[in-house]
Amino acid sequence: MSSRLSYRPSQTKLSRSDTGVGRALLDLGTGRRRVAYTIGDPFMQPVTKISVLGVRLAIMVLGLYWLMMFTGTHLAASTLEVADSFGPQVSDKVKHFGAFFVLGTLLCYVTNSDRWLRRFISIGVLGMAYAGIDEYTQRFVPGRYPDVADFVADSLGLWTAIIAYIIAKLTLSDWEQRLRQRFFPG
């Protein structure tokens, strides 16, 4: 049985955890409890593990977001004027930055690789290629035109998301490691 915990049936016993949240392995040799949530428990699975019709939920969210973003950037200018009349007035560049920040965050979240540099550079290149194609194809939409400043805002949002994701991932993994050492030594 492959697991992150070393599971030996003769030396462990599956029991309810003290918090009642999940399950724990009780190591009979040391008497310590170790968290071992069951795979079948949907409430304890990370979001990236949840599937709908065999497709990871996070990938579905990414695809839906990307489709909505593409649709929004290819609406005619007259349609956008009506949509912009609702809510607070925000700079076009801030909207581009925010949209690509969310896209970059989702791309980082759904991908996984041991080769971090290659992974994040690939995400950045893919995102910038999409930003370039998105700006170029706007020339075919009535009342819209490509703008280099929009491409720069897109790229800045994307790379800011990648850097923020890396910092958060490193910080959280360091924090998680400290908690594991403190509460589950050995």
Protein Blocks (a to p, Z undefined) as FASTA:
>chain_A
ZZfbdcdfklgccdddfkommccdddfknopacddddfklmklpcfklpcgehiafklmm
mmmmmmmmmmmmmccfklmmmmmmgojdddfklmmmmmmmmmmmmmmmmpccfblmlmmm
mmmmmmmmmmmmmmmmmmmpghiacdfklmmmmmmmmmmmmmmmmmmmmmmmmmmmmmmm
mmmgZZ
